[in-house]
Amino acid sequence: MGDISQSLNKSILPTNDGAIISEIINYFGKKTKFVIAVGYKKNQVKDYLKIAHPSIKKNITFVNIDNFDQNFSGPGYSLYKCKKYLW
């Protein structure tokens, strides 16, 4: 993603219909509960969701990924950290 990912979290990169994370959220029903792993530029994601999806804020659980920029981090580690919030 080059220079773009230096300034933006990849979940809020724009697509034709809005940010990637918005496309995912909009695919699901209004009562869906979301578990979102955040690390790199996490405040961008949180701030974006507060503005773009204010009605679902009570349905979002943010999980802080403590070592997102270290060895052994990645999707598997993020999923492991989210495990207790998933049924």
N, C-alpha and C positions, 0 to 999 in steps of 0.2 A: 504494500500500500504506500510505500515510500514516504514522502514528506507529509502527506495528509495525516497519517497515523501519529505523527509527531505532535500534532496540535489537537486532534480529535480522538476520542474513544471510538473504536470501530463500530460499536453498536449504534452510534448516532450518525454514521455516515449516511449521506442522502442517497435516495433511490428515486425513481420516477414518482412514487406515491408518498414520499416522506422518509423519515429515518428507518433504518433496518429494524430497529427494536419496535417501532410503531407498527410496521407491517406485521410483525409477529403478534403483538398484542391485539391488533385489530382482527386478526384471524380467529381469535377465541371469543367466547361469550363474555358478557359484562361481569358475570359472577366468578370468572376464573381467577384462581389464586396463582400468583407468579412468585417464583424464587429466582432472584437475579444475583449472580455472582459479580461482584465489583472489585476492582483493584486499580488498574491503570486509569487515571483520570476519572475516578469514581464519582466525584462531585459533578462532573459534566453530565453523567448518566442520571444521577439523582435529580439534578436541577431540570434537565430536559423532561424527565417523566412528570415532575410536579407541574410543569407548564403544559405539556402536550396531553397528559392523561390525568388530570386532577381528580376525576371521579373514581379512579381505581387505586388511589394511594393506600387505602386500607387493605387492599388485596395484594400488595407487594411486600415481600420480605427480601431485604438486601443482605447478602452474606459477604462480609469483607474477606478478600483473599489476601492473606498477609504477605506472601512471598511471590507475588505475580511476576516479579522481575528476576527471580533467582533460578538456579538449577532445580530440576524436578518439578517445576510448575508447568501448568498447561491445563487443557480441558479435563483430564482425569483427576488432577489435584483439585480443581475447582468443583467438580462433581462430588468428590469425597467430602469437601468442606460443606457442601449443601445437603449432604445425606440426611442429617437429622431433621431437615425441614420438608423432606419429601416423604410421601407415605409409601 
